[in-house]
């Protein structure tokens, strides 16, 4: 999740301004573990709408990709 923070800051926003998130998981069996990490990372006062899906990712070492929509 540190990489997400590095990406949000230069874009002029932060995790408290997330509107939506799409989490793409290499293996849906990782859903519960990812949710535990996600729940600990998001701003609890304003959680974004979120979807999670299993998909084949671009590189076999990538386990999760996340797409955000944010407010500025």
mmCIF file of the N, C-alpha and C atoms, coordinates in Angstrom:
data_MODEL
# 
_entry.id   MODEL 
# 
loop_
_atom_site.group_PDB 
_atom_site.id 
_atom_site.type_symbol 
_atom_site.label_atom_id 
_atom_site.label_alt_id 
_atom_site.label_comp_id 
_atom_site.label_asym_id 
_atom_site.label_entity_id 
_atom_site.label_seq_id 
_atom_site.pdbx_PDB_ins_code 
_atom_site.Cartn_x 
_atom_site.Cartn_y 
_atom_site.Cartn_z 
_atom_site.occupancy 
_atom_site.B_iso_or_equiv 
_atom_site.pdbx_formal_charge 
_atom_site.auth_seq_id 
_atom_site.auth_comp_id 
_atom_site.auth_asym_id 
_atom_site.auth_atom_id 
_atom_site.pdbx_PDB_model_num 
ATOM 1   N N  . UNK A 1 1  ? 0.823   -1.186  0.000   1.00 0.00 ? 1  UNK A N  1 
ATOM 2   C CA . UNK A 1 1  ? 0.000   0.000   0.000   1.00 0.00 ? 1  UNK A CA 1 
ATOM 3   C C  . UNK A 1 1  ? 0.873   1.257   0.000   1.00 0.00 ? 1  UNK A C  1 
ATOM 4   N N  . UNK A 1 2  ? 2.127   1.112   0.360   1.00 0.00 ? 2  UNK A N  1 
ATOM 5   C CA . UNK A 1 2  ? 3.024   2.266   0.358   1.00 0.00 ? 2  UNK A CA 1 
ATOM 6   C C  . UNK A 1 2  ? 3.132   2.871   -1.037  1.00 0.00 ? 2  UNK A C  1 
ATOM 7   N N  . UNK A 1 3  ? 3.132   2.034   -2.065  1.00 0.00 ? 3  UNK A N  1 
ATOM 8   C CA . UNK A 1 3  ? 3.214   2.545   -3.432  1.00 0.00 ? 3  UNK A CA 1 
ATOM 9   C C  . UNK A 1 3  ? 1.980   3.384   -3.772  1.00 0.00 ? 3  UNK A C  1 
ATOM 10  N N  . UNK A 1 4  ? 0.822   2.999   -3.249  1.00 0.00 ? 4  UNK A N  1 
ATOM 11  C CA . UNK A 1 4  ? -0.400  3.782   -3.478  1.00 0.00 ? 4  UNK A CA 1 
ATOM 12  C C  . UNK A 1 4  ? -0.253  5.172   -2.885  1.00 0.00 ? 4  UNK A C  1 
ATOM 13  N N  . UNK A 1 5  ? 0.293   5.258   -1.688  1.00 0.00 ? 5  UNK A N  1 
ATOM 14  C CA . UNK A 1 5  ? 0.492   6.567   -1.041  1.00 0.00 ? 5  UNK A CA 1 
ATOM 15  C C  . UNK A 1 5  ? 1.453   7.409   -1.874  1.00 0.00 ? 5  UNK A C  1 
ATOM 16  N N  . UNK A 1 6  ? 2.507   6.800   -2.411  1.00 0.00 ? 6  UNK A N  1 
ATOM 17  C CA . UNK A 1 6  ? 3.466   7.521   -3.242  1.00 0.00 ? 6  UNK A CA 1 
ATOM 18  C C  . UNK A 1 6  ? 2.812   8.031   -4.522  1.00 0.00 ? 6  UNK A C  1 
ATOM 19  N N  . UNK A 1 7  ? 1.808   7.344   -5.001  1.00 0.00 ? 7  UNK A N  1 
ATOM 20  C CA . UNK A 1 7  ? 1.115   7.742   -6.224  1.00 0.00 ? 7  UNK A CA 1 
ATOM 21  C C  . UNK A 1 7  ? 0.064   8.812   -5.945  1.00 0.00 ? 7  UNK A C  1 
ATOM 22  N N  . UNK A 1 8  ? -0.635  8.696   -4.842  1.00 0.00 ? 8  UNK A N  1 
ATOM 23  C CA . UNK A 1 8  ? -1.701  9.652   -4.526  1.00 0.00 ? 8  UNK A CA 1 
ATOM 24  C C  . UNK A 1 8  ? -1.154  11.049  -4.230  1.00 0.00 ? 8  UNK A C  1 
ATOM 25  N N  . UNK A 1 9  ? -0.082  11.140  -3.472  1.00 0.00 ? 9  UNK A N  1 
ATOM 26  C CA . UNK A 1 9  ? 0.475   12.439  -3.089  1.00 0.00 ? 9  UNK A CA 1 
ATOM 27  C C  . UNK A 1 9  ? 0.825   13.326  -4.272  1.00 0.00 ? 9  UNK A C  1 
ATOM 28  N N  . UNK A 1 10 ? 1.634   12.840  -5.218  1.00 0.00 ? 10 UNK A N  1 
ATOM 29  C CA . UNK A 1 10 ? 1.967   13.660  -6.379  1.00 0.00 ? 10 UNK A CA 1 
ATOM 30  C C  . UNK A 1 10 ? 0.750   14.031  -7.228  1.00 0.00 ? 10 UNK A C  1 
ATOM 31  N N  . UNK A 1 11 ? -0.323  13.258  -7.123  1.00 0.00 ? 11 UNK A N  1 
ATOM 32  C CA . UNK A 1 11 ? -1.547  13.573  -7.863  1.00 0.00 ? 11 UNK A CA 1 
ATOM 33  C C  . UNK A 1 11 ? -2.386  14.624  -7.135  1.00 0.00 ? 11 UNK A C  1 
ATOM 34  N N  . UNK A 1 12 ? -1.913  15.069  -5.964  1.00 0.00 ? 12 UNK A N  1 
ATOM 35  C CA . UNK A 1 12 ? -2.614  16.121  -5.229  1.00 0.00 ? 12 UNK A CA 1 
ATOM 36  C C  . UNK A 1 12 ? -3.787  15.626  -4.401  1.00 0.00 ? 12 UNK A C  1 
ATOM 37  N N  . UNK A 1 13 ? -3.743  14.361  -4.002  1.00 0.00 ? 13 UNK A N  1 
ATOM 38  C CA . UNK A 1 13 ? -4.837  13.798  -3.218  1.00 0.00 ? 13 UNK A CA 1 
ATOM 39  C C  . UNK A 1 13 ? -4.278  12.838  -2.172  1.00 0.00 ? 13 UNK A C  1 
ATOM 40  N N  . UNK A 1 14 ? -5.138  12.202  -1.410  1.00 0.00 ? 14 UNK A N  1 
ATOM 41  C CA . UNK A 1 14 ? -4.697  11.226  -0.411  1.00 0.00 ? 14 UNK A CA 1 
ATOM 42  C C  . UNK A 1 14 ? -5.807  10.203  -0.172  1.00 0.00 ? 14 UNK A C  1 
ATOM 43  N N  . UNK A 1 15 ? -5.528  9.215   0.672   1.00 0.00 ? 15 UNK A N  1 
ATOM 44  C CA . UNK A 1 15 ? -6.480  8.116   0.852   1.00 0.00 ? 15 UNK A CA 1 
ATOM 45  C C  . UNK A 1 15 ? -7.790  8.544   1.504   1.00 0.00 ? 15 UNK A C  1 
ATOM 46  N N  . UNK A 1 16 ? -7.823  9.674   2.172   1.00 0.00 ? 16 UNK A N  1 
ATOM 47  C CA . UNK A 1 16 ? -9.075  10.182  2.748   1.00 0.00 ? 16 UNK A CA 1 
ATOM 48  C C  . UNK A 1 16 ? -10.007 10.719  1.667   1.00 0.00 ? 16 UNK A C  1 
ATOM 49  N N  . UNK A 1 17 ? -9.484  10.888  0.442   1.00 0.00 ? 17 UNK A N  1 
ATOM 50  C CA . UNK A 1 17 ? -10.293 11.433  -0.659  1.00 0.00 ? 17 UNK A CA 1 
ATOM 51  C C  . UNK A 1 17 ? -10.646 10.376  -1.709  1.00 0.00 ? 17 UNK A C  1 
ATOM 52  N N  . UNK A 1 18 ? -10.453 9.106   -1.365  1.00 0.00 ? 18 UNK A N  1 
ATOM 53  C CA . UNK A 1 18 ? -10.812 8.043   -2.297  1.00 0.00 ? 18 UNK A CA 1 
ATOM 54  C C  . UNK A 1 18 ? -12.324 7.985   -2.454  1.00 0.00 ? 18 UNK A C  1 
ATOM 55  N N  . UNK A 1 19 ? -12.776 7.883   -3.678  1.00 0.00 ? 19 UNK A N  1 
ATOM 56  C CA . UNK A 1 19 ? -14.199 7.735   -3.962  1.00 0.00 ? 19 UNK A CA 1 
ATOM 57  C C  . UNK A 1 19 ? -14.538 6.279   -4.284  1.00 0.00 ? 19 UNK A C  1 
ATOM 58  N N  . UNK A 1 20 ? -13.728 5.673   -5.160  1.00 0.00 ? 20 UNK A N  1 
ATOM 59  C CA . UNK A 1 20 ? -13.916 4.275   -5.521  1.00 0.00 ? 20 UNK A CA 1 
ATOM 60  C C  . UNK A 1 20 ? -12.555 3.593   -5.641  1.00 0.00 ? 20 UNK A C  1 
ATOM 61  N N  . UNK A 1 21 ? -12.583 2.279   -5.524  1.00 0.00 ? 21 UNK A N  1 
ATOM 62  C CA . UNK A 1 21 ? -11.375 1.480   -5.730  1.00 0.00 ? 21 UNK A CA 1 
ATOM 63  C C  . UNK A 1 21 ? -11.774 0.149   -6.360  1.00 0.00 ? 21 UNK A C  1 
ATOM 64  N N  . UNK A 1 22 ? -10.975 -0.291  -7.322  1.00 0.00 ? 22 UNK A N  1 
ATOM 65  C CA . UNK A 1 22 ? -11.129 -1.616  -7.916  1.00 0.00 ? 22 UNK A CA 1 
ATOM 66  C C  . UNK A 1 22 ? -9.856  -2.387  -7.590  1.00 0.00 ? 22 UNK A C  1 
ATOM 67  N N  . UNK A 1 23 ? -10.003 -3.505  -6.906  1.00 0.00 ? 23 UNK A N  1 
ATOM 68  C CA . UNK A 1 23 ? -8.872  -4.348  -6.537  1.00 0.00 ? 23 UNK A CA 1 
ATOM 69  C C  . UNK A 1 23 ? -8.883  -5.578  -7.425  1.00 0.00 ? 23 UNK A C  1 
ATOM 70  N N  . UNK A 1 24 ? -7.824  -5.750  -8.186  1.00 0.00 ? 24 UNK A N  1 
ATOM 71  C CA . UNK A 1 24 ? -7.691  -6.873  -9.102  1.00 0.00 ? 24 UNK A CA 1 
ATOM 72  C C  . UNK A 1 24 ? -6.731  -7.859  -8.450  1.00 0.00 ? 24 UNK A C  1 
ATOM 73  N N  . UNK A 1 25 ? -7.231  -9.034  -8.112  1.00 0.00 ? 25 UNK A N  1 
ATOM 74  C CA . UNK A 1 25 ? -6.442  -10.052 -7.411  1.00 0.00 ? 25 UNK A CA 1 
ATOM 75  C C  . UNK A 1 25 ? -6.049  -11.167 -8.372  1.00 0.00 ? 25 UNK A C  1 
ATOM 76  N N  . UNK A 1 26 ? -4.791  -11.583 -8.297  1.00 0.00 ? 26 UNK A N  1 
ATOM 77  C CA . UNK A 1 26 ? -4.340  -12.715 -9.103  1.00 0.00 ? 26 UNK A CA 1 
ATOM 78  C C  . UNK A 1 26 ? -5.115  -13.971 -8.722  1.00 0.00 ? 26 UNK A C  1 
ATOM 79  N N  . UNK A 1 27 ? -5.387  -14.138 -7.410  1.00 0.00 ? 27 UNK A N  1 
ATOM 80  C CA . UNK A 1 27 ? -6.081  -15.325 -6.909  1.00 0.00 ? 27 UNK A CA 1 
ATOM 81  C C  . UNK A 1 27 ? -7.148  -14.881 -5.915  1.00 0.00 ? 27 UNK A C  1 
ATOM 82  N N  . UNK A 1 28 ? -8.398  -15.159 -6.199  1.00 0.00 ? 28 UNK A N  1 
ATOM 83  C CA . UNK A 1 28 ? -9.492  -14.740 -5.325  1.00 0.00 ? 28 UNK A CA 1 
ATOM 84  C C  . UNK A 1 28 ? -9.379  -15.382 -3.947  1.00 0.00 ? 28 UNK A C  1 
ATOM 85  N N  . UNK A 1 29 ? -8.596  -16.432 -3.815  1.00 0.00 ? 29 UNK A N  1 
ATOM 86  C CA . UNK A 1 29 ? -8.360  -17.044 -2.504  1.00 0.00 ? 29 UNK A CA 1 
ATOM 87  C C  . UNK A 1 29 ? -7.659  -16.062 -1.557  1.00 0.00 ? 29 UNK A C  1 
ATOM 88  N N  . UNK A 1 30 ? -7.056  -15.011 -2.104  1.00 0.00 ? 30 UNK A N  1 
ATOM 89  C CA . UNK A 1 30 ? -6.394  -13.979 -1.296  1.00 0.00 ? 30 UNK A CA 1 
ATOM 90  C C  . UNK A 1 30 ? -7.360  -12.887 -0.841  1.00 0.00 ? 30 UNK A C  1 
ATOM 91  N N  . UNK A 1 31 ? -8.645  -13.032 -1.161  1.00 0.00 ? 31 UNK A N  1 
ATOM 92  C CA . UNK A 1 31 ? -9.649  -12.001 -0.877  1.00 0.00 ? 31 UNK A CA 1 
ATOM 93  C C  . UNK A 1 31 ? -9.680  -11.606 0.602   1.00 0.00 ? 31 UNK A C  1 
ATOM 94  N N  . UNK A 1 32 ? -9.764  -12.546 1.513   1.00 0.00 ? 32 UNK A N  1 
ATOM 95  C CA . UNK A 1 32 ? -9.844  -12.218 2.948   1.00 0.00 ? 32 UNK A CA 1 
ATOM 96  C C  . UNK A 1 32 ? -8.573  -11.535 3.439   1.00 0.00 ? 32 UNK A C  1 
ATOM 97  N N  . UNK A 1 33 ? -7.419  -12.034 3.025   1.00 0.00 ? 33 UNK A N  1 
ATOM 98  C CA . UNK A 1 33 ? -6.149  -11.421 3.448   1.00 0.00 ? 33 UNK A CA 1 
ATOM 99  C C  . UNK A 1 33 ? -6.040  -10.000 2.905   1.00 0.00 ? 33 UNK A C  1 
ATOM 100 N N  . UNK A 1 34 ? -6.444  -9.802  1.643   1.00 0.00 ? 34 UNK A N  1 
ATOM 101 C CA . UNK A 1 34 ? -6.396  -8.458  1.059   1.00 0.00 ? 34 UNK A CA 1 
ATOM 102 C C  . UNK A 1 34 ? -7.359  -7.537  1.785   1.00 0.00 ? 34 UNK A C  1 
ATOM 103 N N  . UNK A 1 35 ? -8.546  -8.016  2.117   1.00 0.00 ? 35 UNK A N  1 
ATOM 104 C CA . UNK A 1 35 ? -9.499  -7.180  2.856   1.00 0.00 ? 35 UNK A CA 1 
ATOM 105 C C  . UNK A 1 35 ? -8.961  -6.763  4.209   1.00 0.00 ? 35 UNK A C  1 
ATOM 106 N N  . UNK A 1 36 ? -8.251  -7.651  4.892   1.00 0.00 ? 36 UNK A N  1 
ATOM 107 C CA . UNK A 1 36 ? -7.648  -7.290  6.184   1.00 0.00 ? 36 UNK A CA 1 
ATOM 108 C C  . UNK A 1 36 ? -6.643  -6.149  6.013   1.00 0.00 ? 36 UNK A C  1 
ATOM 109 N N  . UNK A 1 37 ? -5.811  -6.256  4.995   1.00 0.00 ? 37 UNK A N  1 
ATOM 110 C CA . UNK A 1 37 ? -4.829  -5.189  4.718   1.00 0.00 ? 37 UNK A CA 1 
ATOM 111 C C  . UNK A 1 37 ? -5.553  -3.911  4.311   1.00 0.00 ? 37 UNK A C  1 
ATOM 112 N N  . UNK A 1 38 ? -6.517  -4.037  3.411   1.00 0.00 ? 38 UNK A N  1 
ATOM 113 C CA . UNK A 1 38 ? -7.279  -2.899  2.915   1.00 0.00 ? 38 UNK A CA 1 
ATOM 114 C C  . UNK A 1 38 ? -7.975  -2.170  4.058   1.00 0.00 ? 38 UNK A C  1 
ATOM 115 N N  . UNK A 1 39 ? -8.673  -2.921  4.916   1.00 0.00 ? 39 UNK A N  1 
ATOM 116 C CA . UNK A 1 39 ? -9.402  -2.314  6.034   1.00 0.00 ? 39 UNK A CA 1 
ATOM 117 C C  . UNK A 1 39 ? -8.472  -1.576  6.993   1.00 0.00 ? 39 UNK A C  1 
ATOM 118 N N  . UNK A 1 40 ? -7.248  -2.051  7.139   1.00 0.00 ? 40 UNK A N  1 
ATOM 119 C CA . UNK A 1 40 ? -6.273  -1.373  7.989   1.00 0.00 ? 40 UNK A CA 1 
ATOM 120 C C  . UNK A 1 40 ? -5.654  -0.151  7.338   1.00 0.00 ? 40 UNK A C  1 
ATOM 121 N N  . UNK A 1 41 ? -5.754  -0.046  6.017   1.00 0.00 ? 41 UNK A N  1 
ATOM 122 C CA . UNK A 1 41 ? -5.116  1.049   5.294   1.00 0.00 ? 41 UNK A CA 1 
ATOM 123 C C  . UNK A 1 41 ? -6.052  2.208   4.993   1.00 0.00 ? 41 UNK A C  1 
ATOM 124 N N  . UNK A 1 42 ? -7.299  1.920   4.628   1.00 0.00 ? 42 UNK A N  1 
ATOM 125 C CA . UNK A 1 42 ? -8.195  2.996   4.214   1.00 0.00 ? 42 UNK A CA 1 
ATOM 126 C C  . UNK A 1 42 ? -8.509  3.957   5.357   1.00 0.00 ? 42 UNK A C  1 
ATOM 127 N N  . UNK A 1 43 ? -8.961  5.131   5.006   1.00 0.00 ? 43 UNK A N  1 
ATOM 128 C CA . UNK A 1 43 ? -9.408  6.103   6.006   1.00 0.00 ? 43 UNK A CA 1 
ATOM 129 C C  . UNK A 1 43 ? -10.766 5.624   6.521   1.00 0.00 ? 43 UNK A C  1 
ATOM 130 N N  . UNK A 1 44 ? -10.862 5.162   7.762   1.00 0.00 ? 44 UNK A N  1 
ATOM 131 C CA . UNK A 1 44 ? -12.096 4.536   8.242   1.00 0.00 ? 44 UNK A CA 1 
ATOM 132 C C  . UNK A 1 44 ? -13.304 5.463   8.274   1.00 0.00 ? 44 UNK A C  1 
ATOM 133 N N  . UNK A 1 45 ? -13.087 6.764   8.376   1.00 0.00 ? 45 UNK A N  1 
ATOM 134 C CA . UNK A 1 45 ? -14.215 7.698   8.430   1.00 0.00 ? 45 UNK A CA 1 
ATOM 135 C C  . UNK A 1 45 ? -14.870 7.898   7.070   1.00 0.00 ? 45 UNK A C  1 
ATOM 136 N N  . UNK A 1 46 ? -14.153 7.568   5.979   1.00 0.00 ? 46 UNK A N  1 
ATOM 137 C CA . UNK A 1 46 ? -14.694 7.752   4.629   1.00 0.00 ? 46 UNK A CA 1 
ATOM 138 C C  . UNK A 1 46 ? -14.238 6.619   3.719   1.00 0.00 ? 46 UNK A C  1 
ATOM 139 N N  . UNK A 1 47 ? -14.680 5.386   3.951   1.00 0.00 ? 47 UNK A N  1 
ATOM 140 C CA . UNK A 1 47 ? -14.228 4.303   3.074   1.00 0.00 ? 47 UNK A CA 1 
ATOM 141 C C  . UNK A 1 47 ? -14.821 4.451   1.675   1.00 0.00 ? 47 UNK A C  1 
ATOM 142 N N  . UNK A 1 48 ? -14.035 4.153   0.650   1.00 0.00 ? 48 UNK A N  1 
ATOM 143 C CA . UNK A 1 48 ? -14.545 4.271   -0.721  1.00 0.00 ? 48 UNK A CA 1 
ATOM 144 C C  . UNK A 1 48 ? -15.420 3.075   -1.086  1.00 0.00 ? 48 UNK A C  1 
ATOM 145 N N  . UNK A 1 49 ? -16.246 3.248   -2.097  1.00 0.00 ? 49 UNK A N  1 
ATOM 146 C CA . UNK A 1 49 ? -16.920 2.103   -2.699  1.00 0.00 ? 49 UNK A CA 1 
ATOM 147 C C  . UNK A 1 49 ? -15.829 1.234   -3.311  1.00 0.00 ? 49 UNK A C  1 
ATOM 148 N N  . UNK A 1 50 ? -15.931 -0.076  -3.142  1.00 0.00 ? 50 UNK A N  1 
ATOM 149 C CA . UNK A 1 50 ? -14.837 -0.948  -3.538  1.00 0.00 ? 50 UNK A CA 1 
ATOM 150 C C  . UNK A 1 50 ? -15.367 -2.223  -4.186  1.00 0.00 ? 50 UNK A C  1 
ATOM 151 N N  . UNK A 1 51 ? -14.689 -2.647  -5.247  1.00 0.00 ? 51 UNK A N  1 
ATOM 152 C CA . UNK A 1 51 ? -14.972 -3.936  -5.859  1.00 0.00 ? 51 UNK A CA 1 
ATOM 153 C C  . UNK A 1 51 ? -13.679 -4.737  -5.905  1.00 0.00 ? 51 UNK A C  1 
ATOM 154 N N  . UNK A 1 52 ? -13.800 -6.044  -5.845  1.00 0.00 ? 52 UNK A N  1 
ATOM 155 C CA . UNK A 1 52 ? -12.649 -6.944  -5.948  1.00 0.00 ? 52 UNK A CA 1 
ATOM 156 C C  . UNK A 1 52 ? -12.969 -8.026  -6.962  1.00 0.00 ? 52 UNK A C  1 
ATOM 157 N N  . UNK A 1 53 ? -12.004 -8.312  -7.829  1.00 0.00 ? 53 UNK A N  1 
ATOM 158 C CA . UNK A 1 53 ? -12.182 -9.331  -8.861  1.00 0.00 ? 53 UNK A CA 1 
ATOM 159 C C  . UNK A 1 53 ? -10.894 -10.118 -9.025  1.00 0.00 ? 53 UNK A C  1 
ATOM 160 N N  . UNK A 1 54 ? -11.039 -11.353 -9.459  1.00 0.00 ? 54 UNK A N  1 
ATOM 161 C CA . UNK A 1 54 ? -9.873  -12.153 -9.817  1.00 0.00 ? 54 UNK A CA 1 
ATOM 162 C C  . UNK A 1 54 ? -9.597  -11.950 -11.300 1.00 0.00 ? 54 UNK A C  1 
ATOM 163 N N  . UNK A 1 55 ? -8.317  -11.791 -11.635 1.00 0.00 ? 55 UNK A N  1 
ATOM 164 C CA . UNK A 1 55 ? -7.964  -11.670 -13.049 1.00 0.00 ? 55 UNK A CA 1 
ATOM 165 C C  . UNK A 1 55 ? -6.511  -12.061 -13.260 1.00 0.00 ? 55 UNK A C  1 
ATOM 166 N N  . UNK A 1 56 ? -6.170  -12.316 -14.497 1.00 0.00 ? 56 UNK A N  1 
ATOM 167 C CA . UNK A 1 56 ? -4.774  -12.583 -14.840 1.00 0.00 ? 56 UNK A CA 1 
ATOM 168 C C  . UNK A 1 56 ? -4.082  -11.226 -14.960 1.00 0.00 ? 56 UNK A C  1 
ATOM 169 N N  . UNK A 1 57 ? -3.024  -11.034 -14.191 1.00 0.00 ? 57 UNK A N  1 
ATOM 170 C CA . UNK A 1 57 ? -2.314  -9.756  -14.189 1.00 0.00 ? 57 UNK A CA 1 
ATOM 171 C C  . UNK A 1 57 ? -1.133  -9.795  -15.155 1.00 0.00 ? 57 UNK A C  1 
ATOM 172 N N  . UNK A 1 58 ? -0.568  -8.639  -15.443 1.00 0.00 ? 58 UNK A N  1 
ATOM 173 C CA . UNK A 1 58 ? 0.446   -8.493  -16.485 1.00 0.00 ? 58 UNK A CA 1 
ATOM 174 C C  . UNK A 1 58 ? 1.729   -9.279  -16.214 1.00 0.00 ? 58 UNK A C  1 
ATOM 175 N N  . UNK A 1 59 ? 2.073   -9.451  -14.962 1.00 0.00 ? 59 UNK A N  1 
ATOM 176 C CA . UNK A 1 59 ? 3.307   -10.155 -14.610 1.00 0.00 ? 59 UNK A CA 1 
ATOM 177 C C  . UNK A 1 59 ? 3.003   -11.147 -13.505 1.00 0.00 ? 59 UNK A C  1 
ATOM 178 N N  . UNK A 1 60 ? 3.601   -12.310 -13.556 1.00 0.00 ? 60 UNK A N  1 
ATOM 179 C CA . UNK A 1 60 ? 3.261   -13.356 -12.582 1.00 0.00 ? 60 UNK A CA 1 
ATOM 180 C C  . UNK A 1 60 ? 3.650   -13.020 -11.149 1.00 0.00 ? 60 UNK A C  1 
ATOM 181 N N  . UNK A 1 61 ? 4.554   -12.069 -10.942 1.00 0.00 ? 61 UNK A N  1 
ATOM 182 C CA . UNK A 1 61 ? 4.939   -11.673 -9.587  1.00 0.00 ? 61 UNK A CA 1 
ATOM 183 C C  . UNK A 1 61 ? 3.979   -10.658 -8.970  1.00 0.00 ? 61 UNK A C  1 
ATOM 184 N N  . UNK A 1 62 ? 3.092   -10.083 -9.767  1.00 0.00 ? 62 UNK A N  1 
ATOM 185 C CA . UNK A 1 62 ? 2.115   -9.117  -9.266  1.00 0.00 ? 62 UNK A CA 1 
ATOM 186 C C  . UNK A 1 62 ? 0.928   -9.883  -8.702  1.00 0.00 ? 62 UNK A C  1 
ATOM 187 N N  . UNK A 1 63 ? 0.599   -9.623  -7.447  1.00 0.00 ? 63 UNK A N  1 
ATOM 188 C CA . UNK A 1 63 ? -0.517  -10.301 -6.792  1.00 0.00 ? 63 UNK A CA 1 
ATOM 189 C C  . UNK A 1 63 ? -1.781  -9.456  -6.780  1.00 0.00 ? 63 UNK A C  1 
ATOM 190 N N  . UNK A 1 64 ? -1.626  -8.125  -6.731  1.00 0.00 ? 64 UNK A N  1 
ATOM 191 C CA . UNK A 1 64 ? -2.771  -7.206  -6.628  1.00 0.00 ? 64 UNK A CA 1 
ATOM 192 C C  . UNK A 1 64 ? -2.463  -5.951  -7.441  1.00 0.00 ? 64 UNK A C  1 
ATOM 193 N N  . UNK A 1 65 ? -3.463  -5.479  -8.170  1.00 0.00 ? 65 UNK A N  1 
ATOM 194 C CA . UNK A 1 65 ? -3.416  -4.146  -8.770  1.00 0.00 ? 65 UNK A CA 1 
ATOM 195 C C  . UNK A 1 65 ? -4.643  -3.408  -8.271  1.00 0.00 ? 65 UNK A C  1 
ATOM 196 N N  . UNK A 1 66 ? -4.493  -2.100  -8.041  1.00 0.00 ? 66 UNK A N  1 
ATOM 197 C CA . UNK A 1 66 ? -5.590  -1.301  -7.538  1.00 0.00 ? 66 UNK A CA 1 
ATOM 198 C C  . UNK A 1 66 ? -5.758  -0.073  -8.426  1.00 0.00 ? 66 UNK A C  1 
ATOM 199 N N  . UNK A 1 67 ? -7.004  0.210   -8.793  1.00 0.00 ? 67 UNK A N  1 
ATOM 200 C CA . UNK A 1 67 ? -7.343  1.412   -9.543  1.00 0.00 ? 67 UNK A CA 1 
ATOM 201 C C  . UNK A 1 67 ? -8.187  2.283   -8.624  1.00 0.00 ? 67 UNK A C  1 
ATOM 202 N N  . UNK A 1 68 ? -7.796  3.546   -8.461  1.00 0.00 ? 68 UNK A N  1 
ATOM 203 C CA . UNK A 1 68 ? -8.521  4.486   -7.608  1.00 0.00 ? 68 UNK A CA 1 
ATOM 204 C C  . UNK A 1 68 ? -9.202  5.565   -8.426  1.00 0.00 ? 68 UNK A C  1 
ATOM 205 N N  . UNK A 1 69 ? -10.342 6.036   -7.935  1.00 0.00 ? 69 UNK A N  1 
ATOM 206 C CA . UNK A 1 69 ? -10.923 7.295   -8.359  1.00 0.00 ? 69 UNK A CA 1 
ATOM 207 C C  . UNK A 1 69 ? -10.925 8.162   -7.113  1.00 0.00 ? 69 UNK A C  1 
ATOM 208 N N  . UNK A 1 70 ? -10.379 9.367   -7.214  1.00 0.00 ? 70 UNK A N  1 
ATOM 209 C CA . UNK A 1 70 ? -10.253 10.239  -6.042  1.00 0.00 ? 70 UNK A CA 1 
ATOM 210 C C  . UNK A 1 70 ? -10.815 11.619  -6.321  1.00 0.00 ? 70 UNK A C  1 
ATOM 211 N N  . UNK A 1 71 ? -11.095 12.308  -5.257  1.00 0.00 ? 71 UNK A N  1 
ATOM 212 C CA . UNK A 1 71 ? -11.424 13.733  -5.328  1.00 0.00 ? 71 UNK A CA 1 
ATOM 213 C C  . UNK A 1 71 ? -10.143 14.502  -5.030  1.00 0.00 ? 71 UNK A C  1 
ATOM 214 N N  . UNK A 1 72 ? -10.070 15.726  -5.514  1.00 0.00 ? 72 UNK A N  1 
ATOM 215 C CA . UNK A 1 72 ? -8.889  16.542  -5.184  1.00 0.00 ? 72 UNK A CA 1 
ATOM 216 C C  . UNK A 1 72 ? -9.202  17.540  -4.127  1.00 0.00 ? 72 UNK A C  1 
# 
